[in-house]
Amino acid sequence: MADDFLTRFVGNTTRAKLLRLFFFNQTQSFTLPQAARRVGINPKAVAKEISFLEKLNLVRRGRLMITLANGTKRAVGGKQREPVWTRNETFKYTPPLSKFVHEVSPVHYKNIIVGLRRSGRVAAIILSGSFMGDDTRPADLIIAGDSLNESRLEIAVRALERSLGREIRYAAFTTPEFRYRMTIQDRLLRDTLDYPHLVLLDKTRLL
C-alpha cells in the first residue's frame, strides 16, 4: 500500500498487515495458514508476529470450531485440531487501537482502479459494503466491463485483499448484462445503489 503510515509507524510490514487483518475482521478467527494466505506473507514470519500480538493481549488463541447439522458448534479434535486467533475484544485498548488502525489505513482508490484494469476493459467500478462501513450490503465491489479475464480479476481482487487486510465480496458483469440488470431493477444493484456507495469509474455512463 503506497504511503502506508501504519507500516512506518510499527516498523514492520507483517505486523501492520496482521493488525489490519484482525481489526478489519473483528469477528473472524484465523488459523496460521489462513492468516499467512490472507496477508500474503510466509507462515514463519506470521507466526512470529502473531506470538508478539498475543503477548500484548491484542489477539487471543482459541480452538477451531465447526458447525454441526443441528446448528450447534463444537471444537475440532484429533489430527485436525488446530489453534486459531481472533481479536481480543476484552482488551481495554482494543477500541482505541481499532479506531487508530482504521483511520491510518485509507483506501487508495487509484490503486484499486489500476489493479482492476489489468483484468480487461473495465467500464464501471462501484464500492459498497465494507468500503462504506456497512457489511450488511450484498457486495463490497461491483465491476462492469468487457473482455474481462476471470483469473486476472481474481488475482487483482486477492491482491487488494492482502493490501487492505480484509475479504472482498465482489460481482462482475459484462457491460450489456449490467445495463440489463439496471433496467429490471436487479436486487443486487438496487441493494447497492440505493445505499451509501462510491462510483470509482463510469467510463460509458452506465450509472
Helices and strands as residue ranges (DSSP letters): H 5-10, H 13-24, H 32-39, H 43-55, E 59-63, E 65-67, E 73-75, G 78-80, E 83-87, H 94-103, H 109-117, E 121-127, G 129-132, E 141-146, H 150-164, E 170-174, H 175-183, H 187-193, E 198-202
